[in-house]
Amino acid sequence: MLRNSRVKPPPFTAHDWEDNGWNVAVDEEKPFEPEYPQLTKAMKERGISVSNEDNLYIEASVEWPFRNIRGKLIDPQAEMPQEYMGLYGSRYNFHSGAILAEQSFSPTFDVSDSFSTLTDQQVREAVPPLNRWSDVTWTIWSHFAENPANLRYIIRENIVNSETCDIIDHALDYAPIDEETERTYDIDSEDGKALLGTPNGGGTAWLLKAGMSVLGRRDPRVTAMITNEYYTMIWDLGD
């Protein structure tokens, strides 16, 4: 669908996984090991369980190629840079109402980054309609959660997007990245709006939009955090 189209797609559900090429796998054995102590501390302060049992790893991926249209746009014999053309892996804590995004590789980025000769239109045609982190993550949460309305926190950890990292640096007054620094903002504040407008913050906004019929309107706050060169955003969605 073109970006300037006025026809809005219907909300996606788990029924759309197969038609859009997504393979959703639950890994009950993958241990939950936060990469840095400050994240574990922040989760505990918010009442989010850090046990293995409560932080279930679920991964969604789309493999090359997606549908026959790929043969018209990309050489079917071309060596693909990885096995998948999109991968989202997150911890789903249904007990505490939290999603912790660990891996985020969008189909749109993977295709455009791997095949620079494609036009924006060709990239849009090459990826499945269900391609955003927000939509895929919401379909997983709403499918597996007994009470989807219980979603209270979204954590984007180990952020590497340069635009998002720049805004976090600004929000934290360019604190040294090898020190532990964090600050919380209301969404109506200037820094809160700036963080929401980043690529990683925007995913939270789109997820709230995708789940609005279940979640209702929320008034989130965001905590920007840097520790040992790790960039993190914790979105407190409220009740």
C-alpha positions, 0 to 999 in steps of 0.5 A: 500500500502506498504511504499516501493512500487514504485507505486504511488497512484493517487491524492485523491479527494472528490470522494474518501471519501465514498470508504475510509469510511470518513464522512465529516461534515460542522458545520456552528454553531461552534464558532471560539474561539482561545485558546490564544490571541497570535494566534488571534494576529498572524492571524490579523497581517497576514491579516487572518480574525478571524470572525466566518463566515470566519472560517468554521469548517469542520470535517472528521472522519472514524468510527469503523469498516472500511470494512470487513477486520477489522474482520480478524485483530481485534475482531469485538466484542472488545470494541473500545476506541472511536467512530472513528478510525481517526478524522481531524477537521480544520477551513477552511478560504476560504476568507483569504486562511488559514487552521487552524488544531484544531484536528488531530487523524490519523487512523494509530495512533489510530489503532496501539495505540489501538491494540498494538499486530498488526504488521505494515503490519496489521495496514496498511491493517486496515486503509483506503488508504486515511488516512493522514491528508494532503490528507484528508485536501487537498481534503476538501480544494479543494472541497469546495474552489472556488479558491483552489490556494488561499491557503496561510497559514497553522496553526497547533495549540495546538501541543502535539506531543512530537517530534514536541514540542522538535524541537520547543523548540530547534528552540526557544532556550528553551524559558520558555513555560509560556512566549510568544515567536515566531520566523520565519524561511526560509525553507532553514535554519537549523531550518526551515528544522528541523521544516519541518521534524517534524510530524506536519511540514511534514503534510504541506509538504505532503499537498503541494505535494498533491496539487502541480498541483493546488498550484504550487511550493511554498517557505514557511516560518514557524513561531514557537510559544510558549505561555502559554504552547501552541505550534503552527506552522504557515506556510506562503506558499507564493503566 
